[in-house]
Amino acid sequence: MSNQTPSDAADWTLRQAIAQALKPQMILRSVLASAIIWLLMASVMPSYSRLVFNGKLASYFAAGLAIVLVSEIVMALITSLFSSDHATQVLPQSPTVVIQGLVAGSVISAAPADMPPDELFALVYLVIALTSILAGALVVLLGLSRAGSLIRYIPYPIIGGFMAGLGWLILNAGFSVLVDLRLNAESLPILLEGEVFRRWLPAAVFALSVLGLRSRYKSAMILPGGILASLFLFYVWALFVIGDMDALARDGWLLPNVSNALHWQLPDLSALGRIDSAIILASAGHTLTLIVVFILNLFLRASAQEIVVNRELNLNRECLVNGVANIASALSGGGVVAYHAPISSALVHGMRVYGRLVGLVLALMFALTLFFGGAVFSLAPSFVPAGLLMYFGLQFMKEWLLDSWSSLPRQDYIVIVIIVLVTTLFGLLAAIAVGIMVAISFFVLEYSRMEVIRQEFSGSFHRSNLDRSFAQNQLLQKAGEGILILRLQGYIFFGAAYRFYEHVVSRISADENGRLRFIILDFKSVRGFDVSTMKDFQKLKRLTDAKGIELLISDAAPQLQTLLFDGGIVEARPDKPPHFDDLDRALEWCESILLAESNLPDANQVTLGQQLAQHAIIRSEDAAAAQAALERIETHVGDTIFRQGDESDALYFIESGRVDVLLRDEGGHVLRLRSMTAGAVIGEVGFYLGKARTASIVVTEAGVLQRLSHEALRRMEVTAPQTATAIHVFIASLLSDRLATTNRLVQELMD
């Protein structure tokens, strides 16, 4: 146990976790970590209260603070106990609080003007709590449906634009809580006036200073250190320059004294009856925005925590725990949406403490603050909470608008800028919709530029998996130029299909001698195509028919086969299948036609003498000696010539018939590697290397094999050395021909 660290906590049992947490050193470090996180939250909580309860509800500032504290207490208790990672710290944060403030504003605007403040407060709070319950319930559903990896499918520019636009809203919220103004062309002259300028300047200086330090140094202590330094400098200025703290409090430089006002209880639930359709409609847009902001931030922050602590989280479990915690928070008198805070998790990880203990201690600290420590808020200068909001907003904008300039493609960066601009003009939800449309447009444009043709080669180099005689292979090497093979890929759009059509037309036009006989379109890597592209395929079909070129389709998905058949691209003919299962069968069909049109002797039977005569000068008596050394084997369909793993004691010359080469993998599955017909040789590699058989040979068409054993070849080397030499030359030529063909194919693929 002594060598265990909190990084191993994911594997701890409950007993081990308790034993580690109760160590004095661990308790002290955990309390310190909790105190730092408490300082961060206590500094920013007042701004959260003012964002939600302002205007007509400004007098409910203390109640707002209590709601934030209750939210944090409940969230910390539940997530610290049930999160999939001990370092998880869940806190109310500015992105969702800003949107909940917009929800509150829409409710206030839609409520009757003469509604008493206490009823209006109850109405606003209940709507806020209901939005939190709705958001939590949707996240629970995501966890139950195992959609925790949903963030992986959201385009990066959409996320970037969303976060940068959110940063703009948070930056504006910082100005709003101080001077009740937002950054725009109309308010800029007012913001630069004397008293207003003095109000927001310290917050802006604080935000820019912390942002600069965080950009240069990555320590998690910079933010709490900046808060403490600001408090120190403020009180030095207040005591030695101003000298009148009461005057500063009256002028609004300090937060209101809420020491006796933090105790609050749930409002009268009868306010639910006053939530009419007008209020629902008025807040619907902001509520939907809140849900989108909450879900995206939950996934993004949880993913960021994985990087910080170098451990994977169970995102489905995080959705469940976080959703349940937000629902429980709203039902307990909270309701401020909360989610993962990777900065706090980084602090826990860096201080090497047990995060579940930190969460429990943090909940206790917030409970003590709620019941006994309200006076602490009146000690904080009002610019610190606003400065924290400005810092968070500027951080988002710097990360996604400035830092991404050098790392993103220009079109992705344009999407981010568009989303930010639309956010400033029309709001975040509209910006996301516009961003998605722009991203889809860019995607379609970029995808349409992708080459449809994945590979292009001729039948001279790319042959079917049917081994034939040397003479046939030589003929196919020349006549194979009449076979054009095009392997297509992706989803074929109209623009890409037209470029493909133009390319094929250029290839046909370049064939001045009319040698091109077959065009094979392999659809193995095609996922689909737009129906409008059918016109280009139909034009290609008409062109090939006019030129006397056979157009073959291979390995198309069933739904594509139907479209091609209905469009007249493929047709049923007695001498040709409408569709080939794979490229190999399409190639074999073309090769068979080319061989049938040649002047070669009967390709269905090739004797050993004929094969040897093609590679070496051999006398008739030597050919007779070779024939005498062979063992003639008549084969039937289903016969196994040898099995994978057998000893390589002989090689076989196929005089007639056909066999398949079968490979059995470790899982017991059998794969057909190739077929072999008259004139081919079986087992020559293992025969010469002395290796075990690497595949099995099964007869698929009855015929005759000629078997040459090691013993027979050794006797031949003594009694008929010229014949033995001819056999060696034949095998060497056969292997060299295969290697040369493979090299040409590799070279063509590389080009």
N, C-alpha and C positions, 0 to 999 in steps of 0.2 A: 504493500500500500504506500510506502514512503516514497516510492519512485513515481507514483501516479501524479498526473497533472490534470488541470481542468480540460485540456485538449482531449483527454481520454474519456471525458464525462459521458459521451454518447453511449459508451459500453458499460457504464457503472450500473450496478443494481441499486435499489432504493437504500439498502443498508450501507453500501459503500458511499453513496452520495451523502447520506446523513453524517457518516463518520468523517468525511472530508470537510463538510460544511461547518462542523462543530470545532474544528481545530482553531485555536486562538488566533494564529497568524492569518488564517483564511477569513475569519470573522472580521478582523481589523481591516484587511484590504477590501473586503466586500462592503463594509460600512463606508469606507472612503470612496469607493466607486459609486455607491448609491448616492452619497452626498454630492458628488460632482454632477451626476445626472439630475439630481434634485435642483441644484443650482441652475442648470440650463433650463429646466422646465419652469421653475419659479420665476425666472427672468422673462420668459416669453408668454407665460399664462395670461398676464393682464391684457396683452394685445389680443389674445384669442377671445377673451370676454368682451372687449370693446368691438371686435369685428362682428360678433353675433348680436350683441345687445347695445345698439347705439341709437341715436336720434331720439325718438319718443321713449325708448327703453334705456336711455343712458343711466338713469337712476338705479337700474338693476345690475350695475357693474359687479357688486359683491356676489349677487346670486349667480352671475355668469362664472365668476371665479370658482364658486362652490361646485357648479356643474362640471367644470373642467377637472377639478380635483376628484370628484366622484368618478368621473370617467376614467381617470388615470388609476385610481385605486382598484377598480374592478378589472380593468384591462391588465394591470400588472399582476394581480393575483392569479387570474385564469391562465394567461399566456406563460407566466413563469413556471407554472405547474405542469402544463400540458403541451407546450411547444415541442417540436421535434428536435430542437437544439437548445442546450442550456443557456447559450449566450444571447438568445433572442430577448430584445427589449422592445416593447410596443408602447408608443407614446402618441398622444394627439399631436398633429403636425400641421404646419401652415397651409399646405396645398388644399386639404379638405376643409379646414376651418374657414378659409377665404370663401370657398363655395357655400359652406353652410351659412356664412354671413349674407351671401347673396340670396339664399333661400329665405332667411329671416327678413331681409329687406322686401322681398316680393310679398311675403305674408303681411307685413306692416302696410304696404301700399294697397293691398287688396281688402284689408279689414275696414270696417266702418270708421269714419273719421272721429266719431264721438265715443268710440269704445273706451271704457276706463282702462288706465294703464295696467292694473293688476290682471284684468281679463285679457288684455292684449299680450302681456308677458306670458300668461298661461297658454294662450293660443300659439304664440311663436315657439315656446319651448316644446309643446306637444308635437308640432309639425317637425321641428328639428329632431326630436326623439323618434318619430315615425320614419323619417328619412334614414336615420341610423339603423333602425330595425330592418328596413327594406334593403339597404345596402348590405348589412350583415347576412340577411337571409339569402341574397343572391350569391354571396361568396360561399356560404355553406353549400348551396346547390353546386357550385363549381367544384368544391372539394369532393362532394358525394359522387359527382359524375366524372371524377378523376380528370378534370380539365386544368389541373394545376400548372401544366406546361404551356398554357394558352399564350403566354407572353412571347414564346419562341416563334409564333406565327404572325406577330404584328410587325409590319415593316419598320425597320430602324428609323428612317426619316420621319415617319408618323410619330413615333415615340419622342424623337428629338424635338420636333416642332411642338408637340404637346407639352413637353417639359419646359421649353423656352417660353412658350405662351403663358404657361402657368407661372413661370418666374416673373413675367411682366405683371400679372395680376397680383402676385404676392408683394412685389416692389410697390405697386400702387397702394396696397393695403397698409404698408408701412407709413406712407404719407397720410392715409386716411385716418388712422388712429391718433395721429398727432395733430393735424390741422384740418381734418375733415375735407380734404381736397385730393384729387387724383391727378396724375401727370397727363396733361393734354395741352393743346395749343391755347385754349381759353384760360386755363388755370395758371399757366406758366408765369405771366406777369404778377399774379397775386403771390405765387410761391416765392418770388424774388423780392417781395416787399420786406421791409425791415423786421417787424415783429414776427411775421410768419416765417421768414427766412431763418431767424434765430431759433425758432422752435424745431425745425427739422434738420438744421445743419449738424448738430451733435450726433443725431442718429445716423446721418449719411456718413459722417467721418468715422463713426464706430464701424459701420457696415463695410466701408471701403478698406479700413485698416485690417479688420479681421480677414476680409477676402484676400488682401495682398499677402498677409502672413500665411494663410492656408494654401495659397498658390505656391509659396516658396517652401514651406515646411509642412509635412504631412502628419504631424502629431495631433492626436485627438484632444490634447490639453490646450490647444490654442484658443478654442472657443470659450471654455470656462475661464481661462487665463485672461482673455480679453474682457469678459464680463467683470471680473474682479478688478482689473486695472481701471476700467471705466468707472466703477463704483468709487474706487480710491481717488481718482482724479476729480470726480464730481464733488466729493465731500471736501477735498482740499480747496477747491474753488468756492464751494458754498460757505465754508467756515472762515477762510482767510481773505476772500475777496468780497463776498456778499455779506456774510456775517449774520444773516437773519433767515433761519430755516423756516420759520412760520410764514414769512413773506413768499419764500420759494414754493411752499405748499399751496398757499392761496393763489399764486400765479400759475399753478398747474405743472410745475417742474417735477413734482413728486406725485406718485400715485395716490388715489384717495385712501383714507384710513378705513379699513374694513375689518378691524380687529373684532368688532362685536356683531358683524353682519354676515359671517360666512356660514352660519347654521341655516340650512334651508331644507324644505321638504317638498315633496311632489305637489304640484298645483292641483286644483280641483279638476278631476277628470271630466266634469261636465262641459269643460271647454271643447272637448271632442265634438260635441254637438254643434259647435259654431264653425267647424271646419267645413264650409260649403264648397260647392263646385267652383265658384269664382276663385277662391283661395287655392284650390287644387290646381286649376288651370294656370293661375299666376305663377305658382312655384314649380310646375311640372318640368319646365325646361332646365331650371337650375338643379332640380332634384336628379334629373337624368345626367346632367353634367357631373354632379357629385358622385353618382354611382360609377361613371366612367373614370373620373379622376381617382376615386378610391381603389378600384380594381387594378388600374394600371400601376398606381403607386405601390400597392401591396405586392404585386409581382416584381416590379422593378427593385423595390427596397429589399425584398427577400432575396432576389438574385444578387444584389450588391452585398448583402450579408454573407452569402456563400463565398464570395471573393475575399471578404474581409477576414473571415474566420477559417478559410481554407477547408470548409466542410460543406457537403451537399445537404440541403434541407429537403424534407419531404413536403413539397409544395402543396400536395392535396391535403395533408394534415394541417399545414399552416393555414390554408383556407378555412378548414373546419373550425380550428381553434379560434382564429381571428374573427370569423363570422359570429360564432357563439358568444365570444367575449363582447363584441359590439352590441349584440342584442341584449345581453345581460346588463351592460352598462346603461343602455337606454331605459331598461325596465327598473333600474336601481336608482334613477335620479340623475344619471349622467346624460350621455347622448352625443358627446363630441367624438366624431369618428377617429379611430386610432389604428395605426399599423406599424410595421417594423421600422425601427430607427437604427440603421447600420452604423451611424457614428457612435451611438451608445454601445452597440455590440462590439465595435472595434475597441472601445475603452475597456470593456469587460475582458475581451480577448488579450489586449495588451497588458493589462494588470494581472493576468493569470489568476483570475478568481472564478468562483463557481457562479454562473449567471443566474441560476434559479434562486440562489440565496440573495443575490443582488436585487432581483425583482421583488422578492418578499420584503426585504428591508426597505426598498423604495416605496412599496405600497404602504408600509408602516409610517414612513416619513411623511407621505402625503396625507395620511389619516391624521397624524399629529398636527400637520399644518391646517387641515380643515377644522379641527376642533379647538386647537389652542394657539396656532401660530399665524393667525390672519394679520397681525401687526407687522409681520416681516415685509408684506407687500408695500406698506406705506413708506418703507425705507428706500425703496428703489426709485431712481429717477425715471420719469416717463419716457425718456428717449431710448432707454435700453431695450424694452420690449419692441418698440417700433424699429430700432436699429437692427434687432435680430430678424424681423420680417424683411427689412431691406436687404440684409445680408443673404438670407435664403433666396430671395428673388434674384439678386445679382449673381449668386452662385449658379443657379439654374441657367440664367441667360449667358453667363460666361462659358459654362461647360458646353452648352448646346449651340450657341451662336458664334462664339469666338474660337474655342478650342477645336470645334468640329470643322472649321474652315480648311485646315491643313490635312485632315484625315478622311474627309468624305468626298465622293465624286460630286462634281458641280451640280448635277441634276438633283441629287439627294439633298444637297445643301439648299437648293432653290425651294424644295418642298418645305424645309424647316422655316425659311424666311417667309414663305407665303402663309404658313399656319400662324406665325407670330403676327404678321400684319393683319390677317383676318381676325385674330383674337382681339387686337386693339380696337378694331372697328365694330365687330359684330358679336364677339363673345367666343368662349372656348369651344362650345359644342358646334357652332357653325364652322369654326376653324378646323376642327377635326374632320368634319364632313368634307370640306373643301380639300383638305390635305389628302384624304383618302382618294378623292376623285383625281387629283393631280398626280398622286403616286401611281394610281392605276393607269392613267394616261401615259406617264413616262415608262411604266413597265411594258405596256402594249407596244409603244414605239420602239423600246429597246429590244423586246423579244422579236418584233417583226424584222429587226435587222440581223438576227441570228441566222446563220447559214442553215438551210434545211438539209443540205447534203452533208452528212457526217463523214462518209468515206466514198471514194470513187475509184474504181479500178476495172480492168478488163479481164475477160476470161482467159487470157494468155497466162496470167500469173495466179489468179484466184480460181482454183479448180474445185470441183465437187469432192466430197469425201469418198469417191469411188476410185480405187486403184485399178488402172488398166495396164495394158501391155506397153512396152517401151515405144513401139511404133505409133500406137494410138496417142500416147502422151506427146510425142513429137509433133504429130499432126495438130493436136489441140493447142499446142503452144503457138502455132502459126494461125490456125483458124480461129483460135479463141479471141483474137482481136475483134471479131465480129460480135462479141458479147460485151455490152456495157452494163456494169453493175453499179447501182447508186443506192447506198444505204442512207435512208432518211432518218430524221430525228426531231424530237420535240413536238410542240403543238403548232401546226402549220396554219399561219394566218394568210389572209388574202395577199398582202404585199410580199411576204416570203414565198408564197406559192407562185406568184408571177415571176419573181426572180429565178426560181427553180425552173419554170417553164422556159424562160429565155435562155438559161444555161443549156438545157437539153436541146433546144432549137439550134444553138450555136454548135453543139457537138455533131448534130445531124448534118448541118450545113458544111462543116469541115470535112465530112466523110465524102470526098469527091469521087472515090473509086467505088462507092456503094458496098463496102465490105461490112458495114454494120448490119447485123441480122437480128439481134435480140437486145432489148433493154429490160433489165430486171430492176424493179423498184422494191427494195426491201423495207418493210414498215415495222420491223421489230422494235425499233426505238421511238416510234411515233405514238404519242399518247392520244392524239385526236387531231382533227382539223376542222376549220370553219367551213360551213356548208357552202359559203360563197366561193371557196377555192375550187369547188367542183368544176367550174367553168374552165379553169386552167388545165385540170386533168383531162377534161373532155376535148379541149383543143389539142392536147398532146396525143390523145388517142386517135383523133382524126389525122394528125400529121403522120404518126407512125403507120397507120393503115395505108395512107397515100404513098408512103415510101417503101411499103412492103416489109416493115420492121415489126417483129413480134414484141408486144408490150406485156411483160409478165409482172404479176404482183405476188409477193411472198410475205408470210408472217404478219399479216394484218390482223388486228383485233376483230372479233366477230361483228361489233357495231360498225367498224370501218368497212368490212367486207360487204355489209348490207348497203352502205352508202355507195360504194364503188360499183356494186352490181346494179343498183337502181339507176345510177348515173350513166350506165353503159360503158364504164371503163373496163370491166371484166365481163366475159360472156361464156356461156357453156358451149363447148365444142367437143365432138367425139374424139378428136386427136389431141386435145389440150385441156387440162383442168382449168377451171375459172380462177382458181387461187391455189398457190403452193404453200404447204405448211411451214416451210422454212427456205432459206436461201439455198441450202445444199441441194434440195430436191429440184428447185428451179434450175440451178446450174446443171444438174445431171440431165434434165430434160433437154436443155439446149445442146449439151455435149453429145447426147445420143443422136440428135438430128444431124449435127455436123459430121459425126462418124458414119452415119447411114448414107450420107451424100458423098463420102470419100470413095476412093478406089482401092482401099485396103482389102486384103483377103478377109475371109469370114472371121469376124471379130469374136464369134461365139466359141471358137476353138483355136488355141495357139499352142503348138507343141514346143517342147524344150529346144529342139533343133532350130525351129524358127526364131525363138528368142535369142539363142546363142549366135545365130547367123547375123543378127542385127548389131552385135557388139564385138565380134572377133572372127577372124578368118579361121574356119574349122573345116577339116576334111570330112567326107561322108563316113569314113570308117571311125573317125573320132566321135562324130555325132552318134553313130551306132553304139560306141563304147559308153557314151554318156547315158544313152537310153537304157542300156543293159544294167547300169548301176542303180537305176531308179526302181522304186517299188510303186507300182500302179495301185491307186486306191479309188474305188468307185464310191461316191458320196450320195447321201440321201438327205432330204430336207430335215433339219433338226439334229443331224449328227454333230458331235463335238469333236473337233480335230485335236485340240489340246485345251487345257484349262489354265487359268491364271495361277502362277506359282509352280507349274510343272517344270521339270528339267528340260532344258533346250537341247534335245538330242538329235534334232533333224530340222531341215528346212523343207518347204513344200512349194512346188511350182503348180499354179492353177492352169490346167489345160482347158477345162471348161467348167461351167457352173458359177456359183457366186457364194461368198461367205461374208459374215459380219464379224467385226472386231469388237468385243464387248469387254468393258471394264467394270469391275465390282468395287465400290468404294467401301470405306470403313463402316458405313451405316447399312451395308447390304444392298444398296441400290445399284442397279445395273444400267450402265450408260453405253450406248452404241457410239463408238469412236469413228468408225468408217466402214465402208464395204469394199470388197475386192472381187474382181472378176477375171476372166481368161487373160493370161499373159502376166498376171501379178505374181509376186513371190511372198510367201508367208514365213515369218519367224527367222528372217535372215540376221537381224541384229543380235538377238539372243544366241543364235547359232554360232556366230563369230566371236562374241564376247564371252560366251560361256555363262551367261546370266539366266536366272529363272524367267519363265514366261511372265510378261507384264500384263497380258490380257488373254482372254479366251477367244477361240475361233469356233463359230457355229455356222453350219451350212444353211443357207436360205434358198438355194437353187441347186438341184441335183446336178452332178457333173463328175469330172475326173481330176484327181490330184496326183502329182508325181512326187514321191517322198525320197529325199536324199539324206542319208544318215551320216554321222561323223565317220563311222567305220567305212562306209562305201566311198566317201570322199578321200579318205587316207589311202585306200586300196587304189583308187583312180590315180592319185598322185604318183604312185609307184608304177602302175601298169600302163597308164595313159596320161602322162604328164601334160601333154598339149591340151587334152580335153579338160583336165583339172584347171589348167591355167585359163582356158576359155570361160569356165564357170566363175573363177575368181574375178576375171575382168568384167564379166556380166554383172556380178553383184556390186562391184566397185562403181561401175557405170550407173547402175540403178540408184545407188545411194547418192552419188554425185549429182545426178539429175534432180533428185528430190531436194538436195541442199541448194542447188542453183535456183530452182523454182521458188523455194522459201525465201532466199536472199532477195530475189527480184520483187517478191510480194512485200517484204519488209521495206525495201527501198521505195516502192510505190506508195506505201502507207505513210512513210516519213515525208515524202514530197507533198 
